[in-house]
Structures are given as C-alpha cells and as structure tokens.
Amino acid sequence: MQNNFASKIQLMKFNTKVIHGGQHHDPSTGAVMPPVYQTSTFIQTSPGQPLNPDYEYSRAANPTRSALENALASIENGTRGLAFSSGLAATDCVLRSFKSGDEIIAMDDLYGGTYRMFTRIYKDSGIKFHFVDMNDMEKFKSLINENTKLVWVETPTNPLMKLADIQEIAKITKEKKILFAVDNTFATPYLQKPLDLGADIVMHSATKYLGGHSDVIAGALIVKDEALGEQLHFQQFATGATLGPMDSFLILRGIKTLHLRVERHCENGGKVVEFLSTHPKVKTVYYPGLPSHPYHEIAKKQMSGFGGMVSFTFVSGKKEDAIDFLEKVKVFTLAESLGGVESLANHPALMTHASIPEEKRKEIGITDDLVRLSVGIEDADDLIEDLKQALT
C-alpha cells in the first residue's frame, strides 16, 4: 500500500509533493512527522549484519536525513537527493569528481563563496576554470574542448539576477557528454525545475528558501541519474560533509511550507520592485520580472514566477549612499544570507562578495553602490515604508 501511495505522489502537483513527496509515517510508532534520530550508530545482530540494512552509521545514512533526501528528490523530480552540512559542502562534493587536467566552465556572476572555492581552494588542484557570460553562446561553445567535464551555472545569479537558458545549455552539454549543474537556490524548485529542463545536477544552499527561517545551515544535491547519485553519495560518505538529524528535521519542516512562502516572496518582491523602479534616487533595478530586464524572456520561459530577490543601484553611483541606506533600514535587517521569512538587506561588495577581487567585481557589474534585498513575507506596505524612509 505504501509503494502504491509513493507512485501516486510522483503524479501529484508541487503543493502536494512538498507535504507528502517521498515521505511515509514512522513504521514503529505511526508518527506523522519523521522523528529526529539523534544517534550516531545502529545495532548489528552479527558482525557486518545491521538490524536494518539501510542504517549502520549516521555518516552513511540516518533516517531523519533520509526523509529529507527523499523529499528533495521528490520536489526537484530527481531520483536521488543528498543533504550536506552547507551549500558549499554540496558544491565541494561535485568538484571532487574531477582531477588534474579537467576543465570546468562556470557562469561569470557567481555567489562569492562559490567563486572563492573555484579560484582559491581548487587553484592548485590542476583543474582549470573558465568564467563566461552564459548568454554569449558562441563564447561559451568556444571554451568547450575534450577536457571539459562540467558546466556550472546559477540562474538567477547572485547578486545581479542574470539568467542562463537551461534548455539551450543542456542541448550542448548532452551532445558533448559534459555534466551540467545548476545552482537553483534563488529560484527554488517551486519556480524552476532544472532537471526537467535538461540539467544533470541541481544544487541548493538549503540554508536559504528550503529552510526558510534563517535558523540552519545546510546544502543539497539532487540528480536524475541513479549512477551519478551513487557516485556523489560515496564522495559525501567518504569525506563526511553530511547534515545532522536535527538540521535535517528543520529543513524538512521548512520544505512543507515552501510553496506558501515563495508565493508571498514573489508577491512582495514585485511590489518592492514597482516602488524602487520609480524612485528618483534609484538608477537600476535588477529583477527578472521587469520587462526591461535583459533576460526577462528567459525568465518567462523557464520560471513560473520571478522570486523575492532584488538588487538596485543609486543614481549617484556612490558607495556612501548605499551604506547610508543600509544603516537606516529598520524592517529590513542588514545581514548576509537570504530566503528567510524576514527581509534582509546586503551590500555585496563589502559582505557576500568581498572575496571576489575588486577588479573582477567591476568587470561583471558588482559596483560599490549595489544593494541586494531578500524580500521577506512581511506586509508589503511596511516594507515599502521602510524603503521610503531609508532612501530619504
């Protein structure tokens, strides 16, 4: 009966999947929510024979983490989900698939921590990284050679809200037999399904929208190919960057309200953008929902909504104006991170993207007057009033 229900879940819509996808009641107690299995190890009936063959040691598998991983696979339409101690740990697991001489092509606008990992942690590994505007398809294709093993994109990007056409890139990577990974943190699986569009790997900083309450650090990988999933699980098990049971429980709980929260993030995000777009002190608003956004058509094609992430610059172009604004906000909180129920404001050049060299930031458009907003789920009128007073 359980298997029959599981098969029906695959046909259910997203709002049902976030509640029931890949889930089952606890078999020993009937608990509706998976218990927090706060244990490091599991009993064996004889040496090498665990009582439950799925669970031997929690670094390899833990029932609470398994419940989360099943949910992750369900909401991204994958076959295997893996939960990590952070988004960067998930990214690192993917990179451990490659060796000296391999080449990776990455989006030129990346989260600062991803850029730092690619250029500093792996700088002496012999892996060669290329950074390119993924909308310049000719430039992108010119970088592909027999050593190219992975294409890595964020869409929308952090913090400039650039987009990449997942389907078009996937056509090329499949033809060339190159792995294609998409950081889906900003869009969430509610708004965008990279695996359905042709990607091989989806990565999330689950700290953000999946958790949704700014109370846990976590990461996730989801794949379509079972063999690739097994390979990544081995790399995770062998290096140990797994998510603990309590953190797994919190992310799983967050996923159950993902659809409701993202709907409000999108609604509020649109209202904030409308306000900022007409303010005399604001020069440029970066938001994929704007018809003036250079990649608006791609957003309409592959996203079902435009999200709650907004960036903007000042007419003056002065860093001092950005800092003054950020020191004045009251409902928005000046802090790093994003995707929580509360609205956050951030200065990328001084905070989340400070690890990217200044000349590189300027090259890709991260100016000193750029502000990034994570629009939360508060009342939109209060958010706009806060922006209004902070811009005076």
SVG drawing of the C-alpha trace seen along z (x, -y; Angstrom):
<svg xmlns="http://www.w3.org/2000/svg" viewBox="-2 -62 51 75">
<polyline fill="none" stroke="black" stroke-width="0.4" points="0.0,0.0 2.9,-2.3 4.5,-1.7 1.2,-2.4 1.0,-5.7 4.6,-6.6 3.9,-6.0 0.8,-8.3 2.9,-11.0 5.0,-11.2 1.9,-12.3 0.8,-14.8 1.3,-18.6 4.1,-20.5 1.9,-21.8 1.1,-18.2 4.7,-17.0 6.2,-19.4 3.9,-17.8 3.9,-14.1 6.7,-13.6 9.0,-10.7 7.5,-10.6 5.9,-7.9 4.7,-7.6 7.2,-6.3 6.8,-2.5 7.4,-1.8 5.2,-4.5 3.0,-5.9 4.4,-9.4 3.2,-11.7 6.5,-13.7 9.8,-11.8 11.4,-11.5 14.8,-13.1 17.0,-10.1 19.7,-11.6 22.1,-8.6 25.5,-8.1 25.3,-4.3 22.9,-1.4 22.7,2.1 24.1,5.1 22.8,8.6 26.1,10.1 29.4,8.5 28.7,6.9 24.9,7.5 23.0,4.4 19.5,4.9 18.3,2.6 20.5,3.0 19.9,-0.7 21.4,-2.0 24.8,-1.2 26.5,-4.5 24.9,-8.0 27.6,-9.4 26.5,-6.9 22.8,-7.3 20.4,-8.5 16.6,-8.0 15.9,-11.7 18.3,-12.7 16.9,-10.0 13.4,-11.5 14.8,-14.9 16.8,-13.5 13.7,-11.7 11.7,-15.0 14.5,-16.8 14.4,-14.2 10.6,-14.5 10.3,-18.3 13.1,-18.5 11.8,-15.5 15.1,-13.6 15.9,-10.1 18.4,-10.8 18.7,-13.7 21.7,-14.3 21.8,-16.6 25.0,-18.3 26.3,-20.5 26.2,-23.6 25.7,-24.6 29.5,-24.9 29.9,-21.4 27.5,-20.2 29.4,-22.2 32.7,-20.7 31.3,-17.2 30.6,-17.8 34.1,-19.1 35.7,-16.0 34.5,-14.2 37.3,-15.8 41.0,-15.6 44.1,-17.5 43.7,-18.4 39.9,-18.6 38.2,-21.9 35.1,-23.5 33.1,-26.3 31.2,-28.5 28.9,-31.5 30.8,-34.7 28.4,-36.0 28.6,-33.6 28.0,-33.6 31.2,-34.8 31.8,-31.6 31.5,-29.5 33.9,-31.8 36.3,-31.6 36.2,-27.8 36.8,-27.6 39.7,-30.1 41.4,-29.6 40.7,-26.2 41.0,-24.4 43.6,-26.7 46.4,-24.1 44.4,-21.0 45.2,-21.2 41.5,-21.8 41.2,-24.7 38.2,-27.1 36.7,-29.3 34.3,-32.1 31.9,-33.3 28.7,-35.1 26.4,-32.1 24.3,-34.2 27.2,-34.6 26.6,-31.1 29.4,-31.4 32.0,-32.3 30.7,-29.5 30.9,-27.0 34.4,-28.2 35.7,-27.2 34.5,-23.6 37.2,-21.0 37.9,-17.4 39.0,-18.2 35.7,-20.0 33.9,-17.9 31.4,-20.3 29.3,-23.4 28.2,-25.2 25.6,-28.0 23.5,-30.0 20.2,-31.2 19.1,-33.7 22.6,-34.8 23.7,-36.3 23.6,-39.4 23.0,-40.7 20.0,-38.5 21.5,-37.3 19.8,-34.3 21.0,-31.4 18.9,-29.4 19.0,-26.0 17.4,-24.1 19.8,-25.7 22.9,-24.9 21.6,-21.4 21.4,-20.7 25.1,-21.5 26.3,-19.6 24.3,-16.5 25.7,-16.5 29.3,-16.9 28.6,-14.4 29.5,-17.1 27.9,-17.2 25.7,-20.2 25.0,-21.6 22.6,-24.3 22.6,-26.3 18.8,-26.6 19.0,-28.5 17.4,-31.7 14.6,-30.2 13.7,-27.3 12.1,-24.1 8.7,-25.9 9.7,-28.4 12.2,-26.4 13.0,-22.7 16.5,-22.4 16.4,-18.6 13.2,-18.8 15.0,-21.3 18.0,-19.0 20.5,-19.6 22.2,-16.7 22.7,-18.1 20.8,-20.6 22.5,-22.3 20.8,-24.3 22.0,-26.3 19.2,-24.8 20.0,-27.4 18.0,-29.8 14.5,-29.2 14.3,-25.5 14.8,-26.0 13.2,-29.4 13.6,-30.6 17.3,-31.6 17.9,-29.0 20.0,-26.3 23.0,-25.9 22.5,-23.1 23.1,-22.2 21.6,-19.8 22.3,-18.0 19.7,-16.3 20.3,-14.2 18.3,-12.3 20.8,-9.6 21.0,-6.9 24.6,-6.0 25.7,-9.6 23.7,-9.8 25.5,-6.8 28.9,-8.3 28.1,-11.5 26.8,-9.7 30.1,-7.8 32.0,-11.0 29.8,-12.5 30.2,-9.5 34.0,-9.3 34.6,-13.0 32.0,-13.3 30.1,-16.6 26.7,-15.3 23.8,-17.0 22.9,-16.2 19.5,-14.8 18.1,-17.9 19.2,-20.2 17.6,-17.7 14.4,-17.9 14.4,-21.7 14.9,-21.7 12.3,-19.1 9.9,-21.2 10.7,-24.2 10.1,-22.4 6.5,-21.7 5.6,-25.5 7.9,-26.3 5.1,-26.9 3.2,-29.2 6.3,-31.2 7.6,-31.6 4.2,-32.8 4.4,-35.7 8.1,-36.3 7.2,-36.8 4.2,-39.0 6.2,-41.2 9.2,-41.2 7.0,-42.6 5.7,-45.4 9.1,-46.4 10.4,-46.4 7.4,-48.6 8.4,-51.1 12.1,-51.1 11.7,-51.5 10.1,-54.9 12.2,-56.3 14.3,-59.3 17.4,-58.1 17.4,-54.6 19.2,-54.1 18.9,-50.5 16.7,-47.7 17.8,-44.1 14.8,-41.8 13.9,-39.2 10.2,-40.1 10.8,-43.5 10.2,-43.7 13.3,-45.8 15.5,-43.1 17.8,-41.8 16.9,-38.2 13.1,-38.7 12.1,-36.4 14.3,-33.6 12.7,-34.1 9.2,-33.8 10.3,-30.7 11.8,-28.6 10.4,-30.1 6.8,-30.1 7.4,-33.3 10.2,-35.8 11.1,-35.4 11.9,-37.7 15.5,-38.7 16.0,-42.3 19.2,-44.3 19.5,-48.0 22.0,-50.8 21.9,-54.6 21.7,-57.5 24.7,-59.0 26.8,-55.8 28.2,-56.4 29.1,-53.7 28.3,-56.2 24.6,-56.3 24.3,-52.5 25.9,-52.4 23.6,-55.2 20.6,-53.4 21.7,-50.1 22.3,-51.8 18.8,-53.4 16.6,-50.3 14.5,-49.1 12.1,-46.4 14.8,-45.1 17.7,-43.7 21.3,-44.4 22.7,-40.9 24.1,-38.3 22.1,-35.4 18.7,-35.3 15.5,-33.4 14.2,-33.6 10.8,-34.8 12.3,-38.1 13.5,-40.7 17.3,-41.2 19.4,-43.9 23.0,-43.4 26.0,-45.2 27.6,-42.6 30.9,-44.3 31.5,-44.6 29.7,-41.5 28.7,-38.4 31.1,-39.0 34.0,-40.6 36.1,-37.6 35.9,-38.4 38.7,-40.8 37.6,-44.4 38.6,-44.4 36.7,-41.2 33.6,-42.7 33.7,-45.8 34.2,-43.7 30.9,-41.7 29.0,-44.7 29.1,-44.4 29.5,-48.1 30.1,-49.7 26.7,-51.3 24.9,-47.9 22.4,-46.8 20.8,-43.4 17.5,-42.8 16.0,-39.5 12.3,-40.4 10.5,-38.5 6.9,-37.7 6.0,-40.7 3.2,-43.1 4.4,-44.8 3.2,-48.2 5.5,-48.1 8.4,-47.1 7.8,-49.9 7.5,-52.4 10.9,-51.2 12.5,-51.6 10.9,-55.0 12.4,-56.3 15.8,-54.7 16.1,-56.4 15.4,-59.9"/>
</svg>
